Amino acid sequence: MFKALMVERDADGKTSASVRRIALSDLPEAAVTVAVEYSTLNYKDGLCIGPGGGLVRNYPHVPGIDFAGTVEASDDPRYSPGDKVVLTGWRVGEAHWGGYAQKARVLADWLVPLPEGLTTRQAMAVGTAGLTAMLGVIALERQGLAPGQGPVLVTGASGGVGSVATAILAWLGHEVAAVTGSAGAGDYLRSLGAARIVAREELAEVTRKPLESELWAGCIDTVAGVMLGRVLKQMKYGASVAAIGLAGGAAIEGALITPFILRGVNLLGIDSVMQPYENRLEAWRRIATDLPLDLLDSMVMPATLDDLPRLGAEILKGQVRGRVVVDVNA
């Protein structure tokens, strides 16, 4: 028997989450069984843990869209007992049982080897949020972004994706302008390498101007909504925005076609859930070399399975800063 955070739904349709003890036979059938060491907390996890059940369709359910650990058993030749592995995406934790348990059973296709130089704890300090941030940086680089071209904007900078994006971009030599509405987040973001703090209010108003002054050489956007509509009008000629999140709403409010046809601005959609294996490997390799690992500890809030119902509610309210690392064995 082992511990798992189980989300259950009662006859009235209400859901609740609590730590239970389950057996190996309760796990879904799949090729690889992993002894989970660490997981993490993402916005999607908050939705799945919360009272509405979020993205979950079948109950009972074990959430957790990320995990890292050691292969315990494998029917697939790509993995052997003792291998260290990482899982992000593939709708694990949503449609499939996830990482909020001491053991998980998944398809081999969903795993990647733990990159050399990273521990399982560090991998979960990165997690889906950090992987997505790196995918966004790589996408901007492929569109020509290089240090010295001007400031790179990061919206929602004190959140999980924004924190990692800020640290990576600063480490690579970019001048990072970090947008936040969190009181007291300035010192934290400067410690990650931000050169400038931009108050959220500066970008929170819809304008009908077709274009504004050219300010940003690139952008990692985790917010969308009104903010993305403003940012697009402020991008430099030929610059790109990597669109990663929609905390401010799925619509790009106040947006016009003018930035795209008069300045050649590019809007790049970044998906981390269904990324092909080779893209994941590249992103994880870059994380191991281009994310200053000594800064990870400053981003991390440690947690246990018992903490997750509370933290799940807090992340939905924007009250979680940086990265939550869940020790499933604590």
N, C-alpha and C positions, 0 to 999 in steps of 0.2 A: 504494500500500500504506500501511496505517496500523496503529497499535498498538491492541490490545484485550486485556483480561483474559479468557482463554478457560478455561471449566471443561469438562473432558472426563472420560468414564467408560470404564474399560477392560473387558475381557471378564469380569473377576471382579466387576464392579459397583462397583469403587473409583473415586472421583472425585479429580481433582487440578486445581489452578488455576495458570496461568502466563501471562505476557505473551507474546502471539504477534503476528505481522504478518499482517493479512488484507486483502482487496481489497473495493472497493465492491460488486462482484458477489456477495460473500458475504453481504451484508446482506439481510434479508428485504424482500419487496416491500411498499411502503407509499407514501403520497402525499408525505411531507415528509422530506427529508434534512437533518439538522442537523450542523453542525460543533460537536462538543461541546467546551466549554471547562472546565467543572467538573462533578464529581459529588460524592457524599457517601457516608457509610457508615451504614446502619441495621441493626437486629437481623435483619431479613429478609435483608439482604445477607450477613451472617455465616452464616446458615443455608445460603444458596445457594452460597457459596464453600467452605464446610466439607466435610469428607470424606464426609459422608452425602448431599450434594447438596441437602438441605433441600427447597425448594419446586419445584425444577427437575424437569421431566418428560422433556424432550428434549435430547439432546446432539449435538454440542458446543453450548455456551451462553455468552452474554455476560451476566453479572449487572449489577446497578446499577439500583435502582428509581427513582432521581432523576437528572436532569441539567439543565444550563442551557447554552445556546450560541446560535449564530447560524444561521438558516436558510440552507442552501446551495442547495437546489433544492426546488421545490414544484409539485405538480399540483393543489393546492387553492387557490382564490382568496382564502381567508382569510389566507394567509401568502405572503410574497414573499422572495426572497433578500435577506439583510441584516437581516431581522427578528430581534430578540432574543426568545427563548422559554424557557419553563420546563416541565419535565415531572415530575409525581409521580403515582404510583398506576397504575391500570388494568392491574395485574399485569405491567407492564413490568419487566424484570429477573427475573421469575419464569417466566411462560408465554411471554413475548416477550423478544427480545434488548433489553438495556438500555444504561445509560449508561457502563459501564466500557470505553469505547472512544473513539477520537478522532472517530468519526462514528457516527451512529445514524439509522435510517430508521423512522418511526412514522406512525400515523394522525394527521391534523390534529385530530380530536376530542380527542386526548389532551393537546394542548398548550394552554398559556395564554400570552398576551403577558407578557414581563418587566415587572413593575410599574415605573412611573416612580419614580425615586429609588433603585432597587436596581441593583447590578451583578450580573453572573452569579455572581461569587464570593460575594457576600452572599446571593444567592438560595439557594445551596447550603450556606451556613452555616446557613440556615433549613431548607431541604429538607422532606422528608416529616415529620420530627419536629416542626419548627416550625410547619408548616401544620396538623398535627394538634393541636398545642397551641393555636393560634389558634382552630380550630374548636371546641375545648373551651371556651375563654373565651367565644366568641360564644354557645354553647349555654347557659352559666351566666347570661350577661347576659339572654338571652331568658326565663329563668326568674326574673328579677328581681334578680340579684346586682348590687350597687352598692357603691362604696367607702363605708366607715364602718359597715358592718353587722357587722363582726367579722373575725377572722382567716380567711384562705383557705388551706387546706392543699394542698400539692403533694407527692405521694409520689414516690419515685424521683427526687428533685429534682436530683441531680447528673448524671443521664443526659441524653440529647439532648432528649427531649420536656420533661422536668422543668426543665432549664436555661432553655429558651425560655419556658415557662409562668411560671416565677418572674420572669423579666425583664419580661414583658408585664404581669403582674398588678401588680408593684411600680410600673411606669411609669404604670399607670392609677390608682394611688393606693390600692391594696389593701394591707393588712397581710398579708404572706406568711409562713406557717410552713412551712419546707422540711424534709421528711423525708429523711434519708440514713443509710446505714450505712457510707459511705466515710470512712475515717480522713483527717482533714485537709481535708475538703470544706467545712467551715464558713466559712472565709475566702472561698473561691471563691463560695459561695452568697450570702454577705453582699455581695460585690462586685456581684452581680446584683440586689440589692435586698431579699433576704430579711431580715425583721425578727427572725425566731426560727428556731433550728435544733432540730429534733425528732429524737432518736435513734431509729433504726429499731426498736430493742428495745422502745420504749414501745408499739409497735403490733403486735408480732410474736407475741403470745400470744392463743390462742383463749379467749374467755370465754363463759359461758352466760347472762350477764345479758341481759335483754331490751332494756335501754337503759342508756346511761351519761350522764354530765353533758354538756349541750349546749355544745360548744366551737367548732364550725366553721361559718362562714357559707356556705362553698362548698368544693369540693375538685376538683382535677385529679388523678385517680388513674391511675398508670401501672403499678401492681403487681398489683392484684386479690388473690386468695388470702385468707390470714388477715388481712392488713392492711385490705383493703376491708371485710371482715366487721366489724372493730373500728371503722373510720371511720364506717360507716353508723350505728352506735349512738351516735356522738358528734356527729352533725350537729344543727344548730339546727332549730327548727320551720320547716318549709317550705323548707329549704335543699336544694341539689342537688349531686350528685356526677357529674362527667363522667368516664366510664370509658373509658380510652384504651388501656391495655396489660394484659398478663397475665404479667409476668415472675415473679410469685409463684404462678402456676397459674391455670387457667381457672375453677376452682370458687371461690365466695365462701364460704370456710370460716367456720363459726361464725355465719353470718348467720341472722337471724330476720325474720319479716314485720313485727315490731313497729315498726321505724323508719318504715315506709311508712304504716301505718294509724294509729299514735298520734302521729306527728310530721309526717306528710305529706311525708316525704323523697322526693326524686326521684332516680332512677338513670338517667343519660342515656348511651346508647351512642354513641360517636364513631367513625365510619368515615371514613377518608381515601382509600381506594382507589377507590371508585366514586362519589365526590361529584359531583353535577351541575356543569356548567361555571359557572353563575352563582354557586354557593356558593364555588367555588374562586376566582373573581374577587374576591368580597367578602373572603374570608380573606386573599388576597394584598394587596389594597388596605389592609386593616387592619394587616397586617404592616409595610407600608412606612411607616405613620404611627404605629403604637402599639408597635413594638418599637424600643427605643433602639439604633440601629445601632452606636453607639460601643462597646456592650458585646459585639457579635458577635465582635470580635477576641479578647476574653478567653475566649470559649467554644471557639475554633477550634483544632484540631490539624491542621496541613497534612500532606498525604500525596500519594504518587504511585501509579500502577497497581501498581508493584512492591511497595509496602507492604501491599497489600490482603490477601493470604493471611494474613499475620501479624495484621493488625488485625481481620480477620474472626473469627479464633479468639478474640481478646481481647474483642471486644464480646459474644460469647456467654458469656464468663465474668464479665461486668460490670466489666471492667477499662478501659473507655473512658469518659472524662469529657468532657462537652460534645459538640461537633460536630466530626467529621472532614470536612475539605474536600479533595477529591481533584482535583489538577491533572492532567488526563489527558494533557496535552501536555508535562509535565515529564520 
